[in-house]
Amino acid sequence: MTRTVRVTSPELDLGHLAWFRYARLSEKVVMTNDAGEFIFFSHDDFEQLVSGTTDHLDETQVAELTQKGFLRKGYDVAAVSDRLRRKRRYLGNGPHLHAVITTLRCNQSCRYCHASRTDMTRVDTDMSLETAKKVVDFAMQTTSPYVNFEFQGGEPVINFEALKFIVEYSREKNKYEQKELVHSVVTNMTWMTEEVAEWLLANDVLICTSLDGPEEIHNWNRLWSGKKAGNAYQSVMKWIKYFNRRYVEMGRDPNLWHVDALMTVTSKTLEHWKECVDLYVDLGIRSIHFRPLNPFGFATKTWKVIGYDVAEFNEAYCNVLDYVLELNRNGTEIIEGTAATFLKKILTPDDPNFVDIRSPVGSGTGQIAYSYDGTIYPSDEGRMVAAMDDDIFRIGHVDTATYDEIVAHPTVRAIAVASYLDSLPGCADCFNAPYCGVRPLHNYMNTGDLFAQRPNTPKCGEYMFLARQLFERLAQDSSGTTEAIFRRWVIERPRVQEETRSTP
């Protein structure tokens, strides 16, 4: 990024300023620093500030600059260090997200499938109970106090016995490990049965599904495999309503206990973004993730049909963000998920430790993926690359690898170096560095290089655009209404598992 500063006097004295980054917005300039603090100035005030004077600032502005660590005078090293330490405390935790592929079999054949699913006859791609036990034994060695077993596929409930075993065995093992243990399943809902649903409910397994929009869009994106045809949209609708009704019947707070849904945006979605948001609102789903396609699996083969460029996605995303804000102003509570992740970094003293948007990225350090056969990858994206006949990201196997070998694997180290923003050209001095994250596996798929040229990558275009949109709205928010909405989006209320509950 090229910086242009107009010097208003012959001598430029920056001695009063501590280290900062900045970006020019439409009406203001935003300054940020390593601790994640930010402050807005008019363009004129900013020019004078970097020209060596603070005489034009009032006492409130000087106090804010000092308190947030933008001035050398009064710089509280201990306080800023504490803020930075709190922001980066995830670094020493170890892998907390453990993605388990219970099977590659799937009854659907989605146009953008990243998982490289196999046909329903391929029972050889089911995880055995022996491998499932080794996965749990391995994952529970993590130094993280929080562990989430996330079941993926294929369609993970097709191999329900492995899923059930992992939940039960990990809970038994946790009597000694004493972790904060969570289980979640990412399911297409088209293989769900009432027996499986009731077991998931009774065992507090969190449910996440795919909902790509209204019926025409969802069914266009998410086709059926083989000759058997069905209506995926109607099946998803049925089970979302089933689970949400049962949570209420079980006495759960519907604001906390509900089906989460993810939406993958294809070319067909872009012109129907409003209908997608309206559907989520009608279903009472309080978060919509307007997610772009990933360069993995079937999506690479069908890109001409389903794909788009970054500018097209950003235009649609901006429309979604504005519409969601409008709904909130009118009393409808719904958030946009990616924006909420960035806002937690911007508006709170904590980082949400979302493994894909942090520095360094969480691959191998915040998450680990286990394929159906026990092969270990630093993330599920690594498994997806392997399914495309490139095993570069394979880092071990549960039969032979030790925990220490995996977390210190040269591949994990390389990914960490390639995603450490403070050392990357184009990132180190970017205003968005305190809030952003690099995904080297995306870089590898797009360019063949873990590092790539960050400003030219799709993810940089996406995240830079999003950060600017959020800061623009905060800078222009004279009434405080938008910031109040944004602050509601970052409030987290953990689901509390009651010791006793009545289940009708």
Secondary structure, DSSP 8 states (H G I E B T S, - for coil): --------SSS---TTB-S-EEEE-SSEEEEE-TTS-EEEEEHHHHHHHHTT--TTS-HHHHHHHHHTT-BSTT--HHHHHHHHHHHTGGGGT---EEEEE-BSB-SEEETT-SS--B-TT-GGGB--HHHHHHHHHHHTT-S-SEEEEEEESSSGGGGHHHHHHHHHHHHHHHHHH--EEEEEEEE-SSS--HHHHHHHHHTT-EEEEE--SSHHHHHHHEEESSS----HHHHHHHHHHHHHHHHHHTT--TTTSS-EEEEE--HHHHTTHHHHHHHHHHTT--EE-EE---SSGGGGTSHHHH---HHHHHHHHHHHHHHHHHHHHTT---EEHHHHHHHHHHHSSS----TTSSSS--BTTTEEEE-TTSEEESSHHHHHHHHTT--TT--EETTT--HHHHHT-HHHHHHHHHT-GGGSTTTTT-TTTTT----HHHHHHHHS-SS--GGGSHHHHHHHHHHHHHHHHHHT-TTSHHHHHHHHHT--------SS----
